[in-house]
Amino acid sequence: MQIETNLGADVIMQFDHVIPGQSEHSASRDASERSLRWLARCQAEFARLHAVEGAPRQTLFPIVQGGIHADLRREAAVHIAGAGAWDGFAIGGLSVGEEKPAMYEMLEVCDDAIPRDRPRYLMGVGFPEDLVEGVARGVDLFDCVAPTRMGRNGAAFTVDGRLNLRNARHRTDERPLDESCGCAACRRFSRAYIRHLFVTDELLGLRLLSLHNVHFLIALMRRARAAVRDGTFHAWSRDWLARYHSAP
């Protein structure tokens, strides 16, 4: 808590115990219960640190753990919701090796146990399909290294699925990475040129794909937000996911 306070972030997180996504029930219970004990200690220390005059204005988010076990997730969410007047809630320990349907199920299990008038933060999740599925299940905030990690390895997010720019079929392709994208990489460079950068080990290739992937996710979330506001999210997300998953 002291380190996070010193960093001055607007939102800081409790200390929690994250374990592999397919961990058995007993290990998941042990980690979840430890996280709840740590939450109480973090909560007390956060209050002490922020009672000092001149302390930064920050908020502490608790983290719901429990692996892929519905009863543990539910217990943790109910316990946390009753443990304080939180400004927001995080859901952690997902996208760490479990199957995607299990991750989506855990979001549904937590849904009505977490107050719906507070933001929900899904930790460490950042692939396009997971963002759309997460929003459909009430998630507001995401973070992940995926867009830049994938970019550094030659992969680009597009509305028609993921592109591997190292693939030889892009060697003479003059199209942009995604024709619907307005990022600098798509406006100025072709797939063929970006592939050339990768096969010749030019760092610009890594930067362009990282820039594109981050831009792509931000634009995707802007469209999702607009669809939520105008009441068309269900139809929009269904069509978007169908196109994204239809790629060969």
C-alpha positions in Angstrom: 0.0 0.0 0.0 2.9 2.4 0.8 4.5 1.7 -2.6 1.2 2.2 -4.5 0.5 5.3 -2.6 4.0 6.7 -3.4 3.4 5.9 -7.1 0.4 8.3 -7.0 -1.9 6.2 -9.2 -5.6 7.2 -9.2 -6.7 3.6 -8.7 -4.5 1.2 -6.7 -5.1 -2.5 -6.1 -5.1 -4.8 -3.1 -2.4 -7.4 -2.8 -3.8 -10.7 -4.0 -2.8 -14.3 -4.7 -3.1 -15.3 -8.4 -2.8 -19.0 -9.3 -3.0 -20.9 -12.7 -6.4 -20.8 -14.3 -7.1 -24.5 -14.1 -6.1 -25.0 -10.5 -8.1 -27.4 -8.5 -10.8 -26.3 -6.0 -8.7 -26.6 -2.8 -5.8 -24.5 -4.2 -8.3 -22.0 -5.6 -10.0 -21.7 -2.2 -6.7 -21.3 -0.4 -5.7 -18.5 -2.8 -9.1 -16.7 -2.6 -9.3 -16.8 1.1 -5.7 -15.5 1.4 -6.7 -12.7 -0.9 -9.6 -11.8 1.3 -7.4 -11.7 4.4 -4.9 -9.5 2.5 -7.7 -7.3 1.4 -8.6 -6.5 5.0 -5.0 -5.6 5.8 -4.7 -3.5 2.6 -8.0 -1.7 3.5 -6.8 -0.8 7.0 -3.4 0.3 5.7 -4.9 2.3 2.9 -7.2 4.1 5.4 -4.2 4.9 7.7 -2.0 6.2 4.9 -4.8 8.4 3.4 -5.8 9.9 6.8 -2.6 11.9 6.7 -2.9 15.5 5.5 -1.5 15.9 2.0 -2.0 12.3 1.0 -2.8 11.8 -2.7 -6.4 11.4 -3.8 -6.7 7.7 -4.6 -9.1 4.9 -4.5 -8.5 1.2 -3.6 -10.1 -1.6 -5.7 -10.6 -5.0 -4.2 -10.0 -8.1 -6.4 -12.4 -11.0 -6.7 -10.5 -14.3 -7.0 -11.7 -17.9 -6.9 -10.2 -19.6 -10.0 -12.8 -21.2 -12.4 -15.0 -22.4 -9.5 -18.4 -20.8 -9.4 -18.9 -21.2 -5.7 -15.6 -19.6 -4.8 -16.1 -16.7 -7.1 -19.5 -16.1 -5.7 -18.4 -16.3 -2.1 -15.5 -13.9 -2.8 -17.7 -11.4 -4.6 -20.4 -11.4 -1.9 -17.8 -11.0 0.9 -16.0 -8.1 -0.9 -19.3 -6.3 -1.7 -20.1 -6.3 2.0 -16.7 -5.4 3.2 -16.7 -1.7 2.3 -18.1 1.2 0.3 -15.8 0.5 -2.7 -15.6 2.9 -5.6 -15.0 0.0 -8.0 -14.4 -3.8 -8.2 -11.7 -5.8 -9.9 -12.0 -9.4 -11.1 -8.7 -11.1 -11.3 -7.1 -14.5 -11.9 -8.7 -14.9 -15.3 -7.0 -15.3 -18.7 -4.3 -17.3 -16.9 -4.6 -20.6 -18.7 -8.3 -21.5 -18.4 -10.6 -21.9 -21.4 -12.4 -18.8 -22.6 -15.9 -20.1 -21.9 -14.8 -20.6 -18.2 -13.6 -17.0 -18.0 -17.0 -15.8 -19.4 -18.8 -18.0 -16.9 -16.9 -16.6 -14.0 -18.0 -13.1 -15.1 -21.6 -14.2 -15.1 -21.3 -15.8 -11.7 -20.1 -12.5 -10.2 -22.5 -10.3 -12.0 -25.4 -9.8 -9.6 -23.1 -10.0 -6.5 -21.2 -6.9 -7.5 -23.0 -3.5 -7.3 -23.9 -2.4 -10.8 -23.5 1.2 -10.1 -19.7 0.8 -9.7 -17.1 0.2 -12.4 -15.9 -3.3 -12.9 -12.3 -4.0 -13.9 -11.3 -7.2 -15.6 -7.6 -7.6 -14.9 -5.1 -8.7 -17.6 -7.6 -9.3 -20.4 -7.1 -7.6 -23.7 -7.8 -9.7 -26.8 -10.6 -8.1 -29.0 -13.1 -10.9 -28.6 -12.6 -11.0 -24.8 -13.2 -7.2 -24.5 -16.5 -7.5 -26.4 -17.6 -10.6 -24.4 -16.6 -8.8 -21.2 -18.6 -5.7 -22.0 -21.6 -8.0 -22.7 -21.2 -9.3 -19.1 -20.9 -5.9 -17.4 -17.2 -5.1 -17.5 -16.2 -1.5 -17.8 -12.4 -1.5 -17.6 -9.6 -3.7 -19.0 -5.8 -3.8 -19.1 -3.4 -6.2 -20.8 0.0 -6.4 -22.5 -1.6 -8.4 -25.4 -1.8 -5.6 -28.0 1.9 -4.7 -27.7 3.1 -8.2 -27.1 1.2 -9.5 -30.1 2.6 -6.6 -32.1 6.2 -7.3 -31.2 5.6 -10.9 -32.4 4.2 -9.9 -35.8 0.4 -10.2 -35.1 -2.2 -7.6 -35.9 -5.8 -7.3 -34.7 -8.4 -6.7 -37.5 -12.1 -6.9 -37.7 -11.7 -10.1 -39.7 -9.5 -11.8 -37.1 -5.8 -11.9 -36.3 -3.2 -11.4 -39.0 0.3 -13.0 -38.8 2.4 -10.5 -40.8 5.3 -13.0 -40.9 3.2 -15.2 -43.3 4.5 -15.2 -46.8 1.1 -14.6 -48.3 1.4 -10.9 -47.2 4.7 -10.4 -49.1 3.0 -8.5 -52.0 -0.2 -7.4 -50.3 -0.6 -3.7 -50.7 -3.7 -3.4 -48.5 -3.5 -1.8 -45.0 -3.6 -4.0 -42.0 -7.3 -3.2 -41.5 -9.2 -1.2 -44.1 -11.5 0.2 -41.5 -8.7 1.4 -39.2 -7.6 5.0 -39.1 -4.3 4.6 -37.2 -1.0 5.9 -38.7 0.2 2.4 -39.6 -2.9 1.7 -41.6 -3.0 5.1 -43.3 0.6 5.1 -44.4 1.9 1.6 -44.8 0.9 -1.7 -46.5 0.9 -5.2 -45.2 3.7 -6.0 -47.5 5.9 -3.2 -46.2 5.3 -4.0 -42.6 6.1 -7.6 -43.3 9.3 -6.5 -44.9 10.2 -4.6 -41.7 9.7 -7.8 -39.7 11.6 -10.2 -41.9 14.5 -7.7 -42.0 14.4 -7.2 -38.2 13.6 -3.5 -38.4 12.3 -2.2 -35.1 9.8 0.1 -36.9 7.7 -3.0 -37.7 7.3 -3.8 -34.0 6.3 -0.2 -33.3 3.8 0.0 -36.1 2.0 -3.2 -35.1 2.0 -2.2 -31.5 0.5 1.2 -32.4 -2.1 -0.4 -34.6 -3.2 -2.9 -32.0 -3.6 -0.4 -29.3 -5.5 2.0 -31.6 -7.7 -0.9 -32.8 -8.7 -1.8 -29.2 -9.5 1.8 -28.3 -11.6 2.2 -31.4 -13.4 -1.1 -30.7 -14.3 0.1 -27.2 -15.5 3.4 -28.5 -17.9 1.5 -30.8 -19.0 -0.7 -28.0 -19.7 2.3 -25.8 -21.8 3.9 -28.5 -23.7 0.7 -29.0 -24.5 0.5 -25.3 -25.7 4.0 -25.2 -28.0 3.7 -28.2 -29.4 0.3 -27.1 -27.9 -1.8 -30.0 -25.1 -3.5 -28.2 -26.5 -7.0 -28.3 -27.0 -6.9 -32.1 -23.7 -5.1 -32.7 -21.7 -7.5 -30.6 -23.3 -10.6 -32.1 -22.5 -9.3 -35.6 -19.0 -8.2 -34.7 -18.0 -11.5 -33.1 -19.5 -13.5 -35.9 -17.3 -11.6 -38.4 -14.2 -11.8 -36.2 -14.5 -15.5 -35.7 -15.3 -16.3 -39.3 -11.7 -15.6 -40.5 -9.9 -18.6 -41.9 
